[in-house]
């Protein structure tokens, strides 16, 4: 209470406005109560005013047999001792003071509560940053992988060490059921795509983590050695897990599956990639890593240009065929007053499968596995018409980039002659882009 009183006497700048408002409201309310009280007192005094209205000729005064010695005028204590007259001006200030005191107490309690909540939030944020900086994320990821391996190998002893009692009981029941069916669940090639600690309860030593992880997940008939599902098919799952520490060891307490995607046709991503030496044959100033980064950046820029109806950027990044197709599609979207929003790009994996040369044109085959938000909105109301704003799509693309050293002399669309320096075919009105010596997107195919 002392601290609260000190804060009230010497408040912070952000609280001064609130204090002034409370005081003004309190004074206004007190004046209103006083006014109401005075009106009530005046209303009650009507007995005397009506009494006086009888006038000087009233028989009450002239003919009354009470006389001058009547005790009515001499001894009646109504005017002399009545508590009504003596206390009529005291009741209102006391009530107003009590009301003001209650308001101030409530306001002090409010300030104390807000300060306490802010302090708790700051302490919680500090604890969260401390646990993140301690490198616990890697420990928890390793723990998840160990649990997957123990589950695959029916290692009950290891599962008991790595999980809480109730989680272990559930896993034990699942494995017993698999054993009765003579089956084995294979979980392999575990790979984390994102990992975030969202909450930390210091008193309980509990951590809540949100993460995305992909792995191969299929069942095997142990007796006949037959797989029930495709071995190369991966799943991408999003989990919310709670871990706690016991005897300096992290244990899995709860595991909740939030979302799950089946990644089909993931086998092409496992093909052998080109080497740095092969890259330098066609691009002497690039390495495999820098070329992959360039191709991925171009992919993202194209999606953003498509979203923003940025025709100029699309001309620079796409071949003539792709650009004209996109131009028509975007025109249709504009007529419908809708926009395709794409953002939150997150690369899962990528590979350059081949680099070849044909007719003075370098061709790069690029496989990309990527996640992003993809939905359609009404441009006027900004309301979503198709897709989800809070769920990312997982796609695998086969992208073909080409680079030509020749100047375009014939229209790629109709074959007509193109005059030097022109940007549009005079025969079919197709847009012509002279983007030689630069890698441009010439084909895009989704393979999942």
C-alpha positions as CSV (number, residue, x, y, z in Angstrom):
1,X,0.0,0.0,0.0
2,X,2.9,2.3,0.7
3,X,4.3,1.9,-2.8
4,X,0.9,2.5,-4.3
5,X,0.5,5.7,-2.2
6,X,4.0,6.9,-3.3
7,X,3.0,6.2,-7.0
8,X,-0.2,8.3,-6.4
9,X,1.8,11.2,-4.8
10,X,4.5,11.1,-7.5
11,X,2.8,9.5,-10.5
12,X,4.3,8.7,-13.9
13,X,3.5,10.9,-16.8
14,X,1.2,8.3,-18.4
15,X,-0.9,8.2,-15.2
16,X,-1.3,11.9,-14.7
17,X,-4.1,12.1,-17.3
18,X,-6.0,9.3,-15.7
19,X,-5.6,10.9,-12.2
20,X,-6.9,14.2,-13.5
21,X,-9.9,12.6,-15.2
22,X,-10.7,10.6,-12.0
23,X,-10.5,13.8,-9.8
24,X,-12.7,15.8,-12.2
25,X,-15.3,13.0,-12.3
26,X,-15.2,12.8,-8.5
27,X,-15.7,16.5,-8.0
28,X,-18.5,16.6,-10.6
29,X,-20.2,13.7,-8.8
30,X,-19.8,15.4,-5.4
31,X,-21.4,18.6,-6.8
32,X,-24.3,16.6,-8.2
33,X,-24.9,14.9,-4.8
34,X,-24.8,18.3,-3.0
35,X,-27.2,19.8,-5.5
36,X,-29.6,16.8,-5.1
37,X,-29.4,17.1,-1.3
38,X,-30.2,20.9,-1.4
39,X,-33.2,20.3,-3.6
40,X,-34.5,17.7,-1.2
41,X,-34.0,20.0,1.8
42,X,-35.8,22.8,0.1
43,X,-38.6,20.5,-0.9
44,X,-39.0,19.4,2.8
45,X,-39.3,23.1,4.0
46,X,-42.6,23.5,2.2
47,X,-44.5,23.1,5.6
48,X,-43.2,26.5,6.8
49,X,-43.8,28.3,3.6
50,X,-47.4,27.1,3.4
51,X,-47.9,28.0,7.0
52,X,-46.8,31.6,6.4
53,X,-49.1,32.0,3.4
54,X,-52.0,32.1,5.7
55,X,-51.3,35.8,6.0
56,X,-51.6,38.3,8.9
57,X,-55.4,38.2,8.9
58,X,-55.6,34.5,9.4
59,X,-57.9,33.4,12.2
60,X,-55.1,31.2,13.2
61,X,-53.2,34.3,14.6
62,X,-56.1,36.7,15.5
63,X,-58.7,34.4,17.0
64,X,-56.6,31.7,18.4
65,X,-57.4,31.0,22.0
66,X,-53.8,29.8,22.5
67,X,-52.7,33.4,23.4
68,X,-49.3,34.8,23.8
69,X,-48.4,32.4,26.5
70,X,-48.9,29.4,24.3
71,X,-46.2,26.9,24.6
72,X,-46.2,26.6,20.9
73,X,-44.2,29.8,20.5
74,X,-42.3,29.7,23.7
75,X,-41.2,26.2,24.5
76,X,-41.5,24.0,21.4
77,X,-38.1,22.7,20.5
78,X,-38.6,22.3,16.7
79,X,-36.7,25.5,15.8
80,X,-34.3,25.4,18.8
81,X,-33.1,21.9,19.2
82,X,-34.1,20.0,16.2
83,X,-31.3,17.9,14.8
84,X,-32.6,18.4,11.3
85,X,-31.6,22.1,11.4
86,X,-28.3,21.6,13.0
87,X,-27.1,18.6,10.8
88,X,-28.6,19.5,7.4
89,X,-25.3,20.9,6.1
90,X,-23.1,18.1,7.5
91,X,-24.5,14.9,5.9
92,X,-23.6,15.9,2.3
93,X,-19.8,16.7,2.8
94,X,-19.3,13.5,4.8
95,X,-21.0,11.4,2.0
96,X,-19.0,13.2,-0.7
97,X,-15.7,12.7,1.2
98,X,-16.4,8.9,1.7
99,X,-17.3,8.7,-2.0
100,X,-14.1,10.4,-3.0
101,X,-12.1,8.2,-0.7
102,X,-13.6,5.0,-2.2
103,X,-12.8,6.3,-5.8
104,X,-9.2,7.0,-4.8
105,X,-8.8,3.6,-3.2
106,X,-10.2,1.9,-6.3
107,X,-7.9,3.9,-8.5
108,X,-4.9,3.1,-6.4
109,X,-5.8,-0.6,-6.6
110,X,-6.1,-0.3,-10.3
111,X,-2.6,1.3,-10.6
112,X,-1.1,-1.4,-8.4
113,X,-2.7,-4.2,-10.4
114,X,-1.5,-2.7,-13.7
115,X,2.1,-2.3,-12.3
116,X,2.0,-5.8,-11.1
117,X,0.9,-7.2,-14.4
118,X,3.5,-5.2,-16.3
119,X,6.3,-6.4,-13.9
120,X,5.1,-10.1,-14.3
121,X,5.1,-9.7,-18.1
122,X,8.6,-8.2,-18.1
123,X,9.9,-11.0,-15.8
124,X,8.3,-13.6,-18.0
125,X,9.8,-12.1,-21.1
126,X,13.3,-12.1,-19.5
127,X,12.9,-15.7,-18.5
128,X,11.8,-16.7,-22.0
129,X,14.8,-14.9,-23.5
130,X,17.2,-16.5,-21.0
131,X,15.9,-20.0,-21.8
132,X,16.1,-19.4,-25.6
133,X,19.7,-18.1,-25.3
134,X,20.7,-21.1,-23.3
135,X,20.6,-23.3,-26.4
136,X,17.7,-25.4,-25.2
137,X,16.1,-25.4,-28.7
138,X,18.8,-27.8,-30.0
139,X,18.4,-30.0,-26.9
140,X,14.6,-30.3,-27.5
141,X,15.0,-31.0,-31.2
142,X,17.5,-33.8,-30.4
143,X,15.1,-35.2,-27.8
144,X,12.3,-35.3,-30.4
145,X,14.6,-37.2,-32.8
146,X,15.6,-39.7,-30.1
147,X,11.9,-40.4,-29.3
148,X,11.2,-41.1,-33.0
149,X,14.1,-43.5,-33.1
150,X,13.1,-45.2,-29.9
151,X,9.5,-45.5,-31.1
152,X,10.7,-47.1,-34.4
153,X,12.9,-49.6,-32.6
154,X,10.4,-50.6,-29.9
155,X,12.9,-49.3,-27.3
156,X,10.6,-49.1,-24.3
157,X,13.4,-48.4,-21.8
158,X,14.6,-45.3,-23.8
159,X,11.0,-44.0,-24.2
160,X,10.5,-44.3,-20.5
161,X,13.6,-42.1,-19.9
162,X,12.6,-39.5,-22.5
163,X,8.9,-39.0,-21.8
164,X,6.5,-38.3,-18.9
165,X,4.7,-41.3,-17.3
166,X,1.4,-40.6,-19.0
167,X,3.0,-40.1,-22.4
168,X,5.0,-43.3,-22.0
169,X,1.9,-45.2,-21.2
170,X,0.2,-44.0,-24.4
171,X,3.3,-44.9,-26.5
172,X,3.5,-48.3,-24.8
173,X,-0.1,-49.1,-25.8
174,X,0.5,-48.0,-29.4
175,X,3.6,-50.2,-29.7
176,X,1.9,-53.2,-28.1
177,X,-0.9,-52.9,-30.7
178,X,1.7,-52.8,-33.5
179,X,3.4,-55.9,-32.1
180,X,0.1,-57.7,-32.0
181,X,-0.4,-56.9,-35.7
182,X,3.2,-57.8,-36.4
183,X,3.8,-54.4,-37.8
184,X,6.5,-51.8,-37.3
185,X,6.2,-48.0,-37.8
186,X,9.1,-46.4,-39.5
187,X,9.9,-42.8,-38.7
188,X,13.1,-41.6,-40.4
189,X,14.8,-38.7,-42.2
190,X,13.6,-36.2,-39.5
191,X,14.2,-32.6,-40.5
192,X,13.2,-29.5,-38.6
193,X,12.0,-26.5,-40.7
194,X,11.2,-24.1,-37.9
195,X,11.4,-24.3,-34.1
196,X,10.1,-21.6,-31.6
197,X,9.7,-21.6,-27.8
198,X,6.4,-19.8,-27.2
199,X,6.2,-20.0,-23.4
200,X,8.3,-20.8,-20.4
201,X,7.0,-21.4,-16.8
202,X,10.1,-21.0,-14.6
203,X,8.4,-22.2,-11.4
204,X,7.3,-25.5,-13.0
205,X,10.3,-25.8,-15.3
206,X,8.0,-26.3,-18.3
207,X,8.6,-25.2,-21.9
208,X,6.0,-24.9,-24.7
209,X,7.5,-25.2,-28.2
210,X,5.9,-24.8,-31.7
211,X,7.8,-26.4,-34.6
212,X,7.5,-27.8,-38.1
213,X,9.2,-31.0,-38.9
214,X,9.1,-33.3,-41.9
215,X,9.9,-37.1,-42.0
216,X,9.1,-40.3,-43.7
217,X,6.4,-42.1,-41.9
218,X,5.1,-45.6,-43.0
219,X,4.3,-49.0,-41.6
220,X,6.0,-52.3,-42.4
221,X,4.6,-55.8,-42.2
222,X,7.3,-57.4,-40.2
223,X,6.2,-61.0,-41.0
224,X,6.1,-60.5,-44.8
225,X,8.6,-57.6,-45.0
226,X,6.1,-55.5,-47.0
227,X,5.6,-51.8,-46.6
228,X,2.0,-50.6,-46.4
229,X,2.8,-47.1,-47.7
230,X,5.3,-45.4,-50.0
231,X,8.7,-45.2,-48.4
232,X,9.7,-42.0,-50.1
233,X,6.5,-40.1,-49.2
234,X,7.2,-37.5,-46.5
235,X,4.8,-35.8,-44.2
236,X,5.2,-32.2,-43.0
237,X,3.7,-31.8,-39.5
238,X,3.3,-28.8,-37.2
239,X,3.4,-29.7,-33.5
240,X,2.8,-28.0,-30.2
241,X,4.8,-29.8,-27.5
242,X,5.3,-29.3,-23.8
243,X,8.6,-30.3,-22.2
244,X,9.7,-30.2,-18.6
245,X,13.0,-30.7,-16.9
246,X,13.7,-33.5,-14.4
247,X,17.1,-34.3,-12.9
248,X,18.8,-32.1,-15.5
249,X,17.1,-34.0,-18.3
250,X,14.3,-32.7,-20.6
251,X,11.3,-34.9,-21.0
252,X,8.3,-34.8,-23.4
253,X,5.1,-34.2,-21.5
254,X,2.5,-33.5,-24.2
255,X,2.5,-33.6,-28.0
256,X,-0.3,-32.1,-30.0
257,X,-0.5,-32.3,-33.8
258,X,-1.7,-28.9,-35.2
259,X,-1.5,-29.5,-38.9
260,X,-0.3,-32.3,-41.2
261,X,0.5,-32.3,-45.0
262,X,1.5,-35.2,-47.2
263,X,4.4,-34.3,-49.4
264,X,3.9,-36.3,-52.6
265,X,6.5,-36.9,-55.3
266,X,9.3,-35.9,-53.0
267,X,11.7,-38.3,-54.7
268,X,13.0,-35.8,-57.4
269,X,14.3,-33.8,-54.5
270,X,16.7,-36.6,-53.7
271,X,18.4,-36.7,-57.1
272,X,22.1,-35.9,-57.3
273,X,22.7,-32.2,-57.7
274,X,25.2,-30.5,-60.1
275,X,28.6,-29.6,-58.7
276,X,30.4,-26.3,-58.4
277,X,32.6,-27.2,-61.4
278,X,29.6,-27.7,-63.6
279,X,28.2,-24.4,-62.6
280,X,31.4,-22.6,-63.4
281,X,31.4,-24.1,-66.9
282,X,28.4,-21.9,-67.7
283,X,28.7,-19.2,-65.1
284,X,32.3,-18.5,-64.3
285,X,31.6,-15.8,-61.7
286,X,29.1,-17.9,-59.7
287,X,29.2,-20.9,-57.3
288,X,26.5,-23.5,-56.7
289,X,25.3,-21.7,-53.6
290,X,25.2,-18.2,-55.2
291,X,23.3,-19.5,-58.2
292,X,20.7,-21.3,-56.0
293,X,20.2,-18.1,-54.0
294,X,19.8,-16.1,-57.2
295,X,17.2,-18.5,-58.6
296,X,15.2,-18.6,-55.4
297,X,15.3,-14.8,-55.1
298,X,14.0,-14.5,-58.6
299,X,11.2,-16.9,-57.8
300,X,10.1,-14.8,-54.8
301,X,10.3,-11.5,-56.8
302,X,8.1,-13.0,-59.5
303,X,5.4,-14.0,-57.0
304,X,5.5,-10.5,-55.4
305,X,5.4,-8.8,-58.8
306,X,2.4,-11.0,-59.7
307,X,0.7,-10.0,-56.4
308,X,1.3,-6.3,-56.9
309,X,0.4,-6.2,-60.7
310,X,4.0,-5.1,-61.3
311,X,4.2,-5.6,-65.1
312,X,7.6,-4.0,-65.4
313,X,9.3,-6.4,-62.9
314,X,7.6,-9.4,-64.6
315,X,9.0,-8.3,-67.9
316,X,12.6,-8.3,-66.5
317,X,12.2,-11.7,-64.7
318,X,10.2,-13.8,-67.2
319,X,10.5,-14.9,-70.7
320,X,8.2,-13.4,-73.4
321,X,5.9,-16.5,-73.3
322,X,5.5,-16.5,-69.6
323,X,5.1,-12.7,-69.4
324,X,2.3,-12.6,-72.0
325,X,0.5,-15.4,-70.1
326,X,0.8,-13.6,-66.8
327,X,-0.3,-10.3,-68.4
328,X,-3.6,-11.9,-69.6
329,X,-4.2,-13.6,-66.2
330,X,-3.6,-10.4,-64.3
331,X,-5.9,-8.5,-66.6
332,X,-8.7,-11.0,-65.8
333,X,-8.1,-10.6,-62.0
334,X,-8.3,-6.8,-62.4
335,X,-11.7,-7.1,-64.2
336,X,-13.0,-9.2,-61.3
337,X,-11.5,-6.7,-58.8
338,X,-9.6,-9.4,-56.9
339,X,-5.9,-9.8,-55.9
340,X,-3.9,-12.9,-55.3
341,X,-1.9,-12.4,-52.1
342,X,1.3,-14.4,-51.6
343,X,3.7,-13.8,-48.7
344,X,5.6,-15.4,-45.9
345,X,7.9,-17.4,-48.2
346,X,10.0,-20.1,-46.4
347,X,12.3,-22.3,-48.4
348,X,12.3,-25.9,-47.4
349,X,14.9,-27.2,-49.8
350,X,16.2,-26.6,-53.3
351,X,18.4,-28.3,-55.9
352,X,19.8,-27.5,-59.3
353,X,19.3,-30.7,-61.2
354,X,20.9,-29.8,-64.5
355,X,22.6,-27.1,-66.6
356,X,22.6,-27.5,-70.4
357,X,23.1,-25.4,-73.5
358,X,21.0,-25.6,-76.7
359,X,21.0,-23.2,-79.6
360,X,23.0,-20.5,-77.8
361,X,20.6,-20.7,-74.9
362,X,21.6,-21.9,-71.3
363,X,18.9,-23.9,-69.6
364,X,18.9,-24.4,-65.8
365,X,16.5,-27.0,-64.2
366,X,15.8,-26.0,-60.7
367,X,13.6,-27.9,-58.1
368,X,12.3,-25.9,-55.2
369,X,10.3,-27.0,-52.1
370,X,8.7,-23.9,-50.5
371,X,6.0,-22.8,-48.1
372,X,4.0,-19.6,-48.3
373,X,0.6,-18.0,-47.7
374,X,-1.5,-18.0,-50.8
375,X,-5.1,-16.6,-50.9
376,X,-7.4,-14.3,-52.9
377,X,-9.0,-11.1,-51.6
378,X,-11.4,-8.5,-52.9
379,X,-9.4,-5.3,-53.6
380,X,-12.1,-2.9,-52.4
381,X,-13.3,-4.7,-49.2
382,X,-10.0,-6.5,-48.5
383,X,-12.1,-9.6,-47.5
384,X,-10.8,-13.0,-48.3
385,X,-12.6,-14.8,-51.1
386,X,-10.5,-17.9,-51.4
387,X,-7.8,-19.6,-49.4
388,X,-6.6,-19.2,-45.8
389,X,-4.7,-16.3,-44.3
390,X,-3.2,-18.3,-41.4
391,X,-2.3,-21.5,-43.1
392,X,0.7,-21.9,-45.4
393,X,0.7,-24.0,-48.5
394,X,3.5,-26.5,-49.2
395,X,4.5,-26.8,-52.8
396,X,7.3,-28.4,-54.9
397,X,8.1,-26.7,-58.2
398,X,10.1,-27.6,-61.2
399,X,11.4,-24.3,-62.5
400,X,13.2,-23.7,-65.8
401,X,15.4,-20.7,-66.2
402,X,16.9,-19.7,-69.5
403,X,19.6,-17.3,-70.6
404,X,20.2,-16.3,-74.2
405,X,23.0,-14.2,-75.7
406,X,21.1,-13.5,-78.9
407,X,18.9,-10.6,-79.6
408,X,15.2,-11.5,-80.4
409,X,14.5,-10.9,-84.1
410,X,11.3,-12.9,-84.4
411,X,8.2,-12.8,-82.3
412,X,8.1,-15.9,-80.0
413,X,4.3,-15.9,-80.3
414,X,3.5,-15.6,-84.0
415,X,7.0,-15.7,-85.6
416,X,6.7,-12.3,-87.2
417,X,9.7,-10.1,-87.8
418,X,10.7,-7.8,-84.9
419,X,12.2,-4.3,-85.5
420,X,15.2,-3.4,-83.5
421,X,14.3,-1.5,-80.3
422,X,10.6,-2.3,-80.4
423,X,8.8,-3.7,-77.3
424,X,5.7,-5.0,-79.0
425,X,5.0,-7.2,-82.0
426,X,3.2,-5.2,-84.7
427,X,1.5,-8.4,-86.0
428,X,0.0,-10.0,-82.8
429,X,0.6,-7.2,-80.3
430,X,2.6,-9.5,-77.9
431,X,5.0,-7.8,-75.6
432,X,8.7,-8.4,-76.5
433,X,11.3,-8.4,-73.8
434,X,15.0,-8.2,-74.8
435,X,16.4,-9.8,-71.6
436,X,19.5,-11.4,-73.0
437,X,22.5,-12.4,-70.8
438,X,20.1,-12.7,-67.9
439,X,18.4,-15.7,-66.4
440,X,14.6,-15.5,-66.8
441,X,11.8,-17.9,-65.9
442,X,10.7,-19.7,-69.0
443,X,8.6,-22.5,-67.4
444,X,7.0,-23.3,-64.0
445,X,5.4,-26.6,-63.1
446,X,4.0,-27.7,-59.7
447,X,4.8,-31.4,-59.2
448,X,3.0,-32.1,-55.9
